[in-house]
Amino acid sequence: MDLLEKYKKTWDNQPDETKQFSALEIYKLAHSKSSSIVKWIFIIGVLEFVILNSLYFVFDMEEVYTEYEKMGLKNFIFYSQIVAYVILFYFLVMFYLNYKRISTTDSTKTLMKKIIKTRKTVRNYVLFNLSYMALVMIAVTIASINTNFKDLNNKQIILIIIATLIATLLILGVLWLFYQLLYGILLRKLNRNYKELAKVNDSN
């Protein structure tokens, strides 16, 4: 049982005249923990961005882009990456702003609203990353089939489509588990803070 839950149980058993003080203590603890959690969400988001983009220095991306050019995807990849970077920067800025806003929150209701907003931001961030990955894989598959269409029969095309769908689902599943490990634990802790604040708010 964490400290916040112990505070809540103690608060429930106190007489009415002392509950106001205890509710304030619960709020302060929830505020501190929520601020720390959202700070870590921002830090992990930045680290994820830096590490994934560092892979460009490890792998030979020039060869990959050459293949994209052969398939006629050079412009698609180039412009989609620009859009993706803009959106990713937006999410990182939102992570930071969520942290700053929670750090300066001065009421229970406002803190609860900020927690909900933070959870939505993280979920939209994860959804965007998974959607972008799926879009790229589907685009590469379609372009590959079009490029080699004359050399493929219907059976081969169907097999490629099925294999791509399976590979896409597997990769998205692994990525989803990865994000659950990175952000899921933090979001569950944030959700517990929200529930405790809701109980205190409803009792006032």
Backbone as a chain_set.jsonl record, in Angstrom:
{"seq": "MDLLEKYKKTWDNQPDETKQFSALEIYKLAHSKSSSIVKWIFIIGVLEFVILNSLYFVFDMEEVYTEYEKMGLKNFIFYSQIVAYVILFYFLVMFYLNYKRISTTDSTKTLMKKIIKTRKTVRNYVLFNLSYMALVMIAVTIASINTNFKDLNNKQIILIIIATLIATLLILGVLWLFYQLLYGILLRKLNRNYKELAKVNDSN", "coords": {"N": [[0.853, -1.198, 0.0], [0.646, 2.192, -0.927], [1.883, 5.443, 0.174], [0.001, 7.441, -0.312], [-2.454, 6.072, -0.338], [-2.554, 5.239, 2.315], [-2.789, 7.7, 3.606], [-5.345, 8.369, 2.68], [-6.998, 6.379, 3.865], [-6.616, 6.963, 6.553], [-7.675, 9.522, 6.608], [-10.381, 9.031, 6.032], [-11.24, 7.941, 8.431], [-11.182, 9.969, 10.251], [-12.523, 12.577, 12.402], [-14.973, 15.071, 11.368], [-14.038, 17.748, 11.725], [-11.327, 17.635, 11.419], [-10.869, 16.743, 8.932], [-10.487, 18.485, 6.793], [-7.861, 19.422, 6.965], [-6.457, 17.008, 6.608], [-7.319, 16.296, 4.028], [-6.053, 18.271, 2.595], [-3.418, 17.485, 2.966], [-3.447, 15.045, 1.598], [-3.981, 16.016, -0.955], [-1.647, 17.543, -1.425], [0.312, 15.545, -1.465], [-0.591, 13.957, -3.616], [-0.402, 15.853, -5.617], [2.363, 16.327, -5.694], [3.318, 13.763, -6.412], [2.016, 13.412, -8.879], [3.097, 15.496, -10.39], [5.76, 14.65, -10.502], [5.468, 12.245, -11.94], [4.488, 13.153, -14.439], [6.636, 14.671, -15.215], [8.503, 12.652, -15.677], [7.275, 11.396, -17.812], [7.651, 13.323, -19.781], [10.491, 13.348, -19.868], [11.062, 10.699, -20.677], [9.819, 10.739, -23.183], [11.468, 12.578, -24.57], [13.949, 11.219, -24.462], [13.282, 8.907, -25.884], [12.793, 10.01, -28.426], [15.358, 11.044, -29.062], [16.993, 8.722, -28.948], [15.834, 7.003, -30.899], [16.205, 8.529, -33.21], [18.92, 8.566, -33.279], [19.572, 6.2, -34.388], [19.874, 6.562, -37.064], [22.508, 7.135, -37.412], [23.683, 4.758, -37.002], [22.722, 2.728, -38.707], [22.824, 2.091, -42.263], [21.271, 4.349, -43.799], [21.189, 5.492, -46.267], [21.147, 3.51, -48.185], [18.651, 2.445, -47.681], [16.998, 4.611, -48.386], [17.567, 4.681, -51.067], [16.283, 2.392, -51.962], [13.669, 3.162, -51.411], [13.432, 5.175, -53.297], [13.556, 3.72, -55.668], [11.132, 2.463, -55.542], [9.457, 4.548, -55.864], [8.805, 6.042, -53.667], [10.172, 8.083, -52.522], [9.531, 10.869, -52.229], [7.173, 10.657, -50.729], [8.08, 9.444, -48.313], [9.92, 11.387, -47.501], [8.354, 13.777, -47.13], [6.369, 12.835, -45.4], [7.888, 12.22, -43.189], [8.722, 14.744, -42.405], [6.261, 15.863, -41.626], [5.696, 14.06, -39.564], [7.783, 14.607, -37.755], [7.145, 17.238, -37.033], [4.705, 16.813, -35.731], [5.57, 15.124, -33.661], [7.301, 16.831, -32.264], [5.381, 18.61, -31.416], [3.945, 17.0, -29.593], [5.975, 16.548, -27.691], [6.354, 19.13, -26.743], [3.825, 19.499, -25.629], [3.936, 17.555, -23.604], [5.845, 18.746, -21.974], [4.551, 21.17, -21.321], [2.322, 20.168, -19.986], [3.561, 19.154, -17.724], [4.588, 21.533, -16.571], [2.2, 22.901, -16.083], [0.846, 21.217, -14.294], [2.629, 21.373, -12.204], [2.228, 23.918, -11.223], [-0.373, 23.954, -10.448], [-3.16, 24.798, -8.356], [-5.462, 23.821, -7.165], [-7.739, 21.148, -6.314], [-9.666, 20.288, -8.247], [-8.65, 21.452, -10.574], [-6.18, 20.151, -10.774], [-7.087, 17.54, -11.198], [-8.267, 17.833, -13.726], [-5.987, 18.421, -15.233], [-4.587, 16.045, -15.0], [-6.262, 14.303, -16.424], [-6.01, 15.473, -18.961], [-3.287, 15.069, -19.453], [-3.163, 12.267, -19.58], [-4.713, 11.846, -21.904], [-3.096, 13.12, -23.78], [-0.784, 11.495, -23.815], [-1.885, 9.059, -24.687], [-2.818, 9.788, -27.244], [-0.389, 10.379, -28.407], [0.895, 7.86, -28.444], [-0.937, 6.515, -30.098], [-0.624, 7.986, -32.469], [2.069, 7.351, -33.167], [1.886, 4.563, -33.603], [0.016, 4.526, -35.69], [1.379, 5.929, -37.686], [3.555, 4.224, -38.175], [2.151, 1.985, -39.168], [1.039, 3.116, -41.481], [3.342, 3.684, -43.049], [4.359, 1.082, -43.465], [2.252, -0.104, -44.905], [2.221, 1.551, -47.163], [4.762, 1.013, -48.244], [4.457, -1.675, -48.88], [2.39, -1.628, -50.834], [3.678, -0.073, -52.801], [5.826, -1.737, -53.369], [4.54, -3.954, -54.493], [3.409, -2.75, -56.773], [5.739, -2.022, -58.119], [6.865, -4.479, -58.769], [4.884, -5.708, -60.149], [4.478, -6.901, -62.695], [6.02, -9.147, -62.515], [4.777, -10.707, -60.709], [2.309, -13.102, -59.761], [-1.243, -13.574, -59.148], [-1.547, -15.148, -56.836], [0.914, -14.793, -55.524], [0.784, -12.068, -54.966], [-1.368, -11.99, -53.197], [-0.276, -13.497, -51.105], [1.828, -11.811, -50.352], [0.398, -9.602, -49.417], [-0.991, -10.756, -47.246], [1.192, -11.584, -45.677], [2.295, -9.111, -45.136], [0.253, -7.902, -43.636], [0.249, -9.565, -41.38], [2.888, -9.155, -40.451], [2.742, -6.414, -39.953], [0.805, -6.313, -37.906], [2.16, -7.762, -35.933], [4.458, -6.173, -35.481], [3.252, -3.78, -34.683], [2.026, -4.746, -32.407], [4.245, -5.388, -30.797], [5.338, -2.824, -30.533], [3.228, -1.585, -29.178], [3.298, -2.984, -26.744], [5.791, -2.134, -25.95], [5.329, 0.616, -25.542], [3.46, 0.37, -23.537], [5.08, -0.546, -21.5], [6.819, 1.627, -21.246], [5.131, 3.928, -20.814], [2.748, 3.011, -19.737], [2.851, 2.1, -17.023], [3.375, 4.493, -15.676], [1.087, 5.946, -16.352], [-0.889, 4.445, -15.106], [-0.262, 4.864, -12.423], [-0.719, 7.592, -12.34], [-3.422, 7.576, -12.814], [-4.347, 6.365, -10.469], [-3.763, 8.383, -8.639], [-5.567, 10.281, -9.572], [-8.038, 9.044, -8.978], [-7.936, 8.984, -6.183], [-7.923, 11.704, -5.608], [-10.42, 12.347, -6.636], [-12.106, 11.022, -4.838], [-11.585, 12.434, -2.474], [-12.398, 14.967, -3.294], [-15.148, 14.524, -3.776], [-15.988, 14.056, -1.213], [-15.848, 16.433, 0.049]], "CA": [[0.0, 0.0, 0.0], [1.5, 3.36, -0.978], [1.641, 6.463, 1.191], [-1.226, 8.171, -0.632], [-3.58, 5.256, 0.098], [-2.574, 5.292, 3.78], [-3.369, 9.008, 3.939], [-6.786, 8.346, 2.395], [-7.662, 5.569, 4.88], [-6.586, 7.733, 7.796], [-8.593, 10.652, 6.427], [-11.752, 8.528, 6.115], [-11.568, 7.603, 9.813], [-11.046, 11.135, 11.108], [-13.719, 13.4, 12.602], [-15.169, 16.075, 10.314], [-13.299, 18.991, 11.912], [-9.918, 17.485, 11.045], [-10.759, 16.208, 7.576], [-10.027, 19.509, 5.858], [-6.406, 19.414, 6.99], [-5.99, 15.763, 6.017], [-7.565, 16.384, 2.585], [-4.989, 19.107, 2.054], [-2.212, 16.66, 2.939], [-3.608, 14.1, 0.492], [-3.831, 16.791, -2.189], [-0.23, 17.904, -1.596], [1.046, 14.343, -1.846], [-1.014, 13.604, -4.974], [0.152, 16.888, -6.497], [3.793, 16.072, -5.816], [3.518, 12.531, -7.166], [1.553, 13.636, -10.253], [4.095, 16.345, -11.038], [6.924, 13.806, -10.766], [5.115, 11.301, -12.997], [4.395, 13.87, -15.716], [8.021, 15.037, -15.562], [9.124, 11.462, -16.234], [6.684, 11.197, -19.135], [8.367, 14.245, -20.671], [11.882, 12.891, -20.001], [11.057, 9.482, -21.492], [9.501, 11.149, -24.544], [12.673, 13.186, -25.159], [14.934, 10.151, -24.638], [12.809, 8.06, -26.98], [13.012, 10.758, -29.662], [16.802, 11.131, -29.307], [17.541, 7.387, -29.21], [15.349, 6.498, -32.187], [16.834, 9.286, -34.292], [20.343, 8.23, -33.289], [19.739, 4.997, -35.202], [20.29, 6.982, -38.403], [23.969, 7.139, -37.437], [24.124, 3.369, -36.833], [22.376, 1.971, -39.902], [23.061, 2.745, -43.549], [19.975, 4.821, -44.257], [21.285, 5.873, -47.678], [20.707, 2.346, -48.955], [17.202, 2.354, -47.487], [16.368, 5.657, -49.189], [17.724, 4.283, -52.468], [15.198, 1.457, -52.222], [12.439, 3.963, -51.458], [13.42, 5.898, -54.581], [13.235, 2.745, -56.706], [9.698, 2.159, -55.44], [8.695, 5.774, -56.073], [8.328, 6.518, -52.361], [11.121, 9.048, -51.969], [8.825, 12.083, -51.807], [6.246, 10.286, -49.671], [8.846, 9.256, -47.08], [10.522, 12.673, -47.113], [7.348, 14.716, -46.613], [5.687, 12.237, -44.249], [8.791, 12.35, -42.045], [8.653, 16.139, -41.959], [5.003, 15.992, -40.882], [5.83, 13.27, -38.338], [8.644, 15.343, -36.832], [6.379, 18.375, -36.523], [3.729, 16.293, -34.766], [6.305, 14.624, -32.497], [7.726, 18.018, -31.511], [4.166, 19.118, -30.765], [3.674, 16.172, -28.417], [7.003, 16.796, -26.682], [6.02, 20.428, -26.151], [2.652, 19.272, -24.786], [4.408, 16.855, -22.4], [6.505, 19.743, -21.116], [3.543, 22.102, -20.816], [1.525, 19.446, -18.991], [4.367, 19.117, -16.495], [4.634, 22.88, -15.976], [0.864, 23.258, -15.613], [0.565, 20.446, -13.084], [3.523, 21.862, -11.145], [1.727, 25.183, -10.689], [-1.802, 23.816, -10.15], [-3.417, 25.168, -6.968], [-6.74, 23.321, -6.667], [-7.967, 19.727, -6.581], [-10.38, 20.122, -9.508], [-7.74, 21.792, -11.669], [-5.209, 19.062, -10.877], [-7.777, 16.408, -11.812], [-8.405, 18.134, -15.153], [-4.661, 18.327, -15.847], [-4.254, 14.631, -15.073], [-7.024, 13.767, -17.555], [-5.401, 15.995, -20.192], [-1.998, 14.394, -19.629], [-3.443, 10.905, -20.033], [-5.156, 11.924, -23.297], [-1.94, 13.485, -24.603], [0.063, 10.314, -23.962], [-2.582, 8.083, -25.518], [-2.795, 10.291, -28.623], [1.005, 10.248, -28.846], [1.096, 6.444, -28.759], [-1.789, 6.224, -31.252], [0.01, 8.574, -33.656], [3.253, 6.57, -33.53], [1.451, 3.283, -34.158], [-0.641, 4.797, -36.971], [2.409, 6.317, -38.664], [4.273, 3.004, -38.527], [1.267, 1.187, -40.01], [0.926, 3.808, -42.769], [4.586, 3.485, -43.804], [4.448, -0.32, -43.878], [1.256, -0.339, -45.955], [2.678, 2.267, -48.36], [5.901, 0.269, -48.795], [3.924, -2.911, -49.467], [1.688, -1.283, -52.082], [4.684, 0.364, -53.776], [6.603, -2.919, -53.76], [3.703, -4.745, -55.406], [3.31, -2.014, -58.04], [7.047, -2.056, -58.786], [7.129, -5.835, -59.273], [3.577, -6.251, -60.525], [4.586, -7.739, -63.892], [6.7, -10.398, -62.177], [4.02, -11.399, -59.671], [0.972, -13.596, -60.095], [-2.248, -13.23, -58.136], [-1.259, -15.884, -55.602], [2.047, -14.14, -54.866], [0.31, -10.774, -54.457], [-2.179, -12.274, -52.006], [0.647, -13.924, -50.051], [2.552, -10.62, -49.893], [-0.545, -8.802, -48.63], [-1.219, -11.455, -45.975], [2.441, -11.519, -44.898], [2.446, -7.722, -44.666], [-0.717, -7.682, -42.563], [0.727, -10.277, -40.193], [4.085, -8.449, -39.968], [2.303, -5.117, -39.412], [0.158, -6.56, -36.622], [3.189, -8.185, -34.976], [5.29, -5.015, -35.15], [2.428, -2.859, -33.897], [1.845, -5.37, -31.097], [5.496, -5.2, -30.043], [5.423, -1.399, -30.202], [2.224, -1.304, -28.156], [3.849, -3.5, -25.491], [6.896, -1.233, -25.623], [4.753, 1.84, -24.983], [2.85, 0.01, -22.262], [6.175, -0.608, -20.537], [7.352, 2.979, -21.046], [4.169, 4.902, -20.309], [1.593, 2.395, -19.087], [3.024, 2.094, -15.567], [3.227, 5.874, -15.206], [-0.315, 6.349, -16.504], [-1.679, 3.769, -14.065], [-0.007, 5.596, -11.177], [-1.41, 8.873, -12.475], [-4.851, 7.282, -12.68], [-4.611, 6.14, -9.04], [-3.795, 9.714, -8.028], [-6.827, 10.914, -9.975], [-9.133, 8.424, -8.228], [-7.859, 9.427, -4.792], [-8.351, 13.112, -5.591], [-11.866, 12.353, -6.874], [-12.76, 10.626, -3.588], [-11.469, 13.561, -1.542], [-13.22, 16.054, -3.82], [-16.549, 14.167, -3.583], [-16.312, 14.048, 0.219], [-15.829, 17.812, 0.57]], "C": [[0.889, 1.247, 0.0], [1.048, 4.412, 0.027], [0.34, 7.212, 0.95], [-2.453, 7.397, -0.158], [-3.699, 5.261, 1.631], [-3.168, 6.607, 4.265], [-4.883, 8.985, 3.774], [-7.544, 7.548, 3.456], [-7.719, 6.303, 6.217], [-7.585, 8.866, 7.75], [-10.05, 10.209, 6.569], [-12.189, 8.291, 7.555], [-11.497, 8.791, 10.772], [-12.377, 11.846, 11.307], [-13.766, 14.524, 11.584], [-14.289, 17.292, 10.484], [-11.83, 18.882, 11.513], [-9.737, 17.023, 9.608], [-10.199, 17.223, 6.582], [-8.507, 19.521, 5.79], [-5.855, 18.165, 6.306], [-6.191, 15.751, 4.501], [-6.486, 17.215, 1.911], [-3.691, 18.32, 1.956], [-2.26, 15.656, 1.79], [-3.405, 14.815, -0.841], [-2.364, 17.102, -2.459], [0.593, 16.707, -2.062], [0.709, 13.923, -3.27], [-0.441, 14.583, -5.989], [1.635, 16.63, -6.753], [4.073, 14.844, -6.677], [3.115, 12.709, -8.63], [2.562, 14.463, -11.032], [5.323, 15.528, -11.411], [6.662, 12.841, -11.912], [5.106, 11.978, -14.358], [5.781, 14.338, -16.172], [8.728, 13.854, -16.206], [8.549, 11.116, -17.603], [7.399, 12.082, -20.155], [9.791, 13.762, -20.921], [11.967, 11.66, -20.904], [10.751, 9.81, -22.948], [10.707, 11.733, -25.262], [13.72, 12.114, -25.436], [14.56, 9.231, -25.795], [13.095, 8.722, -28.324], [14.498, 10.767, -30.032], [17.375, 9.776, -29.702], [17.113, 6.862, -30.575], [15.996, 7.238, -33.354], [18.333, 9.058, -34.364], [20.618, 6.995, -34.13], [20.168, 5.336, -36.626], [21.807, 6.986, -38.539], [24.535, 5.726, -37.318], [23.888, 2.562, -38.1], [22.631, 2.798, -41.162], [21.712, 3.156, -44.151], [19.999, 5.217, -45.733], [20.809, 4.733, -48.576], [19.193, 2.18, -48.868], [16.483, 3.37, -48.359], [16.497, 5.374, -50.692], [16.614, 3.327, -52.877], [13.856, 2.188, -52.296], [12.313, 4.67, -52.801], [13.048, 4.959, -55.724], [11.737, 2.439, -56.73], [8.823, 3.391, -55.658], [8.158, 6.377, -54.792], [9.218, 7.614, -51.76], [10.41, 10.292, -51.435], [7.86, 11.794, -50.656], [6.968, 10.162, -48.33], [9.392, 10.586, -46.581], [9.489, 13.585, -46.459], [6.589, 14.145, -45.4], [6.566, 12.321, -43.002], [8.796, 13.776, -41.506], [7.401, 16.357, -41.12], [5.099, 15.264, -39.547], [6.683, 14.0, -37.313], [7.911, 16.532, -36.219], [5.396, 17.918, -35.447], [4.42, 15.79, -33.505], [6.798, 15.774, -31.63], [6.536, 18.619, -30.762], [3.873, 18.33, -29.493], [4.705, 16.401, -27.316], [6.756, 18.129, -25.973], [4.823, 20.279, -25.206], [3.023, 18.534, -23.504], [5.026, 17.845, -21.421], [5.491, 20.698, -20.497], [2.646, 21.447, -19.775], [2.253, 19.39, -17.655], [4.369, 20.473, -15.799], [3.277, 23.262, -15.391], [0.499, 22.504, -14.342], [1.411, 20.955, -11.925], [2.986, 23.116, -10.476], [0.238, 25.14, -10.366], [-2.063, 24.088, -8.672], [-4.789, 24.735, -6.464], [-6.925, 21.871, -7.081], [-8.621, 19.511, -7.946], [-9.474, 20.413, -10.703], [-6.712, 20.687, -11.876], [-5.836, 17.845, -11.55], [-7.927, 16.609, -13.32], [-7.071, 17.988, -15.879], [-4.216, 16.876, -15.976], [-4.963, 13.978, -16.258], [-6.394, 14.207, -18.875], [-4.08, 15.31, -20.484], [-2.2, 12.982, -20.159], [-3.867, 10.891, -21.506], [-3.978, 12.24, -24.225], [-1.055, 12.275, -24.859], [-0.595, 9.282, -24.872], [-2.621, 8.507, -26.98], [-1.398, 10.167, -29.226], [1.295, 8.812, -29.268], [0.308, 6.056, -30.003], [-1.171, 6.779, -32.53], [1.202, 7.737, -34.105], [2.878, 5.24, -34.163], [0.814, 3.472, -35.537], [0.376, 5.14, -38.048], [3.202, 5.09, -39.116], [3.443, 2.134, -39.461], [1.151, 1.798, -41.409], [2.153, 3.57, -43.643], [4.683, 2.055, -44.317], [3.47, -0.638, -44.998], [1.693, 0.321, -47.262], [3.833, 1.529, -49.038], [5.423, -1.005, -49.482], [3.244, -2.649, -50.803], [2.678, -0.888, -53.168], [5.509, -0.814, -54.271], [5.834, -3.791, -54.737], [3.602, -4.059, -56.762], [4.611, -2.093, -58.834], [7.296, -3.41, -59.443], [5.868, -6.513, -59.805], [3.668, -7.222, -61.697], [5.202, -9.104, -63.58], [5.935, -11.221, -61.145], [2.688, -11.903, -60.204], [0.023, -13.28, -58.942], [-1.976, -13.896, -56.792], [-0.138, -15.211, -54.815], [1.631, -12.802, -54.256], [-0.493, -10.969, -53.18], [-1.283, -12.663, -50.83], [1.42, -12.736, -49.472], [1.655, -9.765, -49.003], [-0.778, -9.427, -47.258], [0.009, -11.356, -45.078], [2.651, -10.121, -44.329], [1.499, -7.425, -43.514], [-0.263, -8.335, -41.267], [1.926, -9.554, -39.587], [3.71, -7.12, -39.333], [1.679, -5.292, -38.036], [1.174, -6.949, -35.552], [4.036, -7.0, -34.521], [4.514, -4.022, -34.299], [2.176, -3.415, -32.497], [3.066, -5.193, -30.213], [5.649, -3.751, -29.615], [4.435, -1.019, -29.105], [2.699, -1.779, -26.787], [4.998, -2.618, -25.001], [6.373, 0.046, -24.973], [4.033, 1.569, -23.663], [3.902, -0.036, -21.16], [6.683, 0.792, -20.213], [6.37, 3.89, -20.311], [3.022, 4.304, -19.5], [1.672, 2.419, -17.574], [2.805, 3.493, -14.995], [1.774, 6.329, -15.284], [-1.203, 5.686, -15.458], [-1.485, 4.453, -12.709], [-0.742, 6.933, -11.183], [-2.908, 8.685, -12.298], [-5.231, 7.02, -11.223], [-4.676, 7.465, -8.296], [-5.113, 10.417, -8.325], [-7.99, 10.371, -9.149], [-9.132, 8.867, -6.765], [-8.324, 10.884, -4.659], [-9.86, 13.209, -5.78], [-12.622, 12.0, -5.603], [-12.742, 11.775, -2.58], [-12.372, 14.691, -1.978], [-14.708, 15.789, -3.593], [-16.962, 14.235, -2.111], [-16.371, 15.45, 0.808], [-17.171, 18.504, 0.35]], "O": [[1.789, 1.359, 0.832], [-0.011, 4.297, 0.643], [-0.35, 7.58, 1.901], [-3.394, 7.993, 0.367], [-4.804, 5.286, 2.174], [-3.953, 6.631, 5.213], [-5.617, 9.509, 4.612], [-8.608, 7.974, 3.905], [-8.73, 6.27, 6.919], [-8.266, 9.142, 8.738], [-10.862, 10.924, 7.156], [-13.37, 8.422, 7.874], [-11.727, 8.636, 11.971], [-13.27, 11.729, 10.468], [-12.745, 14.893, 11.004], [-13.822, 17.841, 9.486], [-11.162, 19.892, 11.295], [-8.614, 16.92, 9.114], [-9.511, 16.848, 5.633], [-7.926, 19.616, 4.709], [-4.908, 18.243, 5.523], [-5.336, 15.255, 3.767], [-6.054, 16.909, 0.8], [-2.946, 18.461, 0.986], [-1.267, 15.437, 1.096], [-2.746, 14.295, -1.742], [-1.888, 16.946, -3.584], [1.454, 16.83, -2.932], [1.598, 13.574, -4.046], [-0.044, 14.191, -7.086], [2.101, 16.706, -7.89], [4.94, 14.866, -7.551], [3.798, 12.21, -9.524], [2.85, 14.171, -12.192], [5.869, 15.686, -12.502], [7.528, 12.635, -12.763], [5.652, 11.444, -15.324], [6.062, 14.392, -17.369], [9.47, 14.026, -17.174], [9.263, 10.597, -18.461], [7.713, 11.639, -21.26], [10.252, 13.765, -22.063], [12.826, 11.58, -21.782], [11.351, 9.23, -23.853], [10.947, 11.424, -26.429], [14.317, 12.092, -26.512], [15.414, 8.828, -26.585], [13.58, 8.073, -29.251], [14.852, 10.526, -31.186], [18.142, 9.674, -30.659], [17.936, 6.336, -31.324], [16.3, 6.629, -34.379], [18.954, 9.326, -35.392], [21.754, 6.759, -34.54], [20.754, 4.503, -37.316], [22.336, 6.858, -39.643], [25.733, 5.52, -37.511], [24.756, 1.798, -38.523], [22.649, 4.028, -41.129], [21.101, 2.405, -44.911], [18.952, 5.272, -46.378], [20.155, 4.96, -49.594], [18.537, 1.823, -49.846], [15.481, 3.048, -48.998], [15.646, 5.777, -51.484], [16.069, 3.421, -53.977], [13.013, 1.873, -53.136], [11.225, 4.754, -53.37], [12.319, 5.343, -56.638], [11.153, 2.19, -57.785], [7.596, 3.296, -55.64], [7.183, 7.128, -54.809], [9.023, 8.016, -50.613], [10.666, 10.718, -50.308], [7.742, 12.588, -49.723], [6.517, 10.714, -47.326], [9.335, 10.88, -45.387], [9.717, 14.106, -45.368], [6.215, 14.886, -44.491], [6.06, 12.474, -41.89], [8.867, 13.99, -40.295], [7.458, 16.954, -40.045], [4.647, 15.773, -38.521], [6.35, 14.014, -36.128], [8.041, 16.799, -35.025], [5.269, 18.545, -34.395], [3.921, 16.0, -32.4], [6.725, 15.705, -30.403], [6.667, 19.075, -29.627], [3.587, 18.91, -28.446], [4.352, 16.444, -26.137], [6.928, 18.24, -24.759], [4.805, 20.859, -24.121], [2.495, 18.842, -22.436], [4.774, 17.798, -20.217], [5.556, 21.001, -19.306], [2.253, 22.085, -18.798], [1.65, 19.554, -16.595], [4.175, 20.556, -14.586], [3.208, 23.875, -14.326], [-0.086, 23.074, -13.421], [0.952, 20.964, -10.783], [3.252, 23.357, -9.298], [-0.355, 26.17, -10.045], [-1.283, 23.663, -7.82], [-5.242, 25.231, -5.432], [-6.347, 21.416, -8.068], [-8.186, 18.654, -8.715], [-9.521, 19.713, -11.715], [-6.403, 20.325, -13.011], [-5.198, 17.192, -12.376], [-7.74, 15.673, -14.099], [-7.024, 17.492, -17.005], [-3.546, 16.512, -16.943], [-4.362, 13.204, -17.004], [-6.26, 13.405, -19.799], [-3.783, 15.002, -21.638], [-1.5, 12.547, -21.073], [-3.433, 10.028, -22.269], [-3.879, 11.69, -25.322], [-0.62, 12.05, -25.988], [0.066, 8.697, -25.731], [-2.471, 7.667, -27.868], [-1.249, 9.884, -30.415], [1.876, 8.577, -30.328], [0.824, 5.348, -30.868], [-1.192, 6.115, -33.566], [1.338, 7.443, -35.292], [3.485, 4.831, -35.152], [1.044, 2.674, -36.445], [0.252, 4.695, -39.189], [3.487, 4.937, -40.303], [3.967, 1.602, -40.44], [1.165, 1.076, -42.406], [2.026, 3.287, -44.834], [5.048, 1.833, -45.472], [3.811, -1.357, -45.937], [1.557, -0.265, -48.336], [3.875, 1.431, -50.265], [5.928, -1.37, -50.544], [3.485, -3.355, -51.783], [2.546, -1.309, -54.317], [5.853, -0.886, -55.451], [6.404, -4.307, -55.698], [3.698, -4.72, -57.796], [4.596, -2.214, -60.059], [7.864, -3.486, -60.533], [5.8, -7.738, -59.898], [3.003, -8.258, -61.693], [4.947, -10.088, -64.275], [6.379, -12.298, -60.749], [2.022, -11.23, -60.992], [0.44, -12.783, -57.896], [-2.152, -13.284, -55.739], [-0.222, -15.073, -53.595], [2.072, -12.447, -53.163], [-0.335, -10.229, -52.209], [-1.498, -12.219, -49.702], [1.642, -12.658, -48.264], [2.091, -9.264, -47.966], [-0.768, -8.737, -46.239], [-0.1, -11.083, -43.883], [3.119, -9.957, -43.202], [1.88, -6.781, -42.536], [-0.371, -7.746, -40.191], [1.991, -9.355, -38.373], [4.273, -6.732, -38.309], [1.97, -4.534, -37.111], [1.067, -6.521, -34.403], [4.301, -6.838, -33.33], [5.036, -3.485, -33.321], [2.117, -2.664, -31.524], [2.947, -4.885, -29.027], [6.04, -3.468, -28.483], [4.755, -0.234, -28.213], [2.531, -1.079, -25.788], [5.155, -2.386, -23.803], [6.916, 0.502, -23.966], [3.997, 2.426, -22.779], [3.65, 0.38, -20.029], [6.945, 1.113, -19.053], [6.72, 4.536, -19.324], [2.4, 4.986, -18.686], [0.684, 2.721, -16.904], [2.143, 3.663, -13.972], [1.286, 7.017, -14.387], [-2.16, 6.293, -14.977], [-2.436, 4.601, -11.942], [-1.309, 7.353, -10.174], [-3.583, 9.527, -11.706], [-6.314, 7.408, -10.786], [-5.529, 7.658, -7.43], [-5.7, 11.062, -7.457], [-8.83, 11.136, -8.674], [-10.189, 9.096, -6.178], [-9.029, 11.238, -3.714], [-10.512, 14.051, -5.162], [-13.657, 12.597, -5.309], [-13.743, 12.055, -1.921], [-13.04, 15.313, -1.151], [-15.455, 16.708, -3.257], [-18.134, 14.445, -1.797], [-16.873, 15.649, 1.915], [-17.336, 19.665, 0.725]]}, "num_chains": 1, "name": "protein.A"}
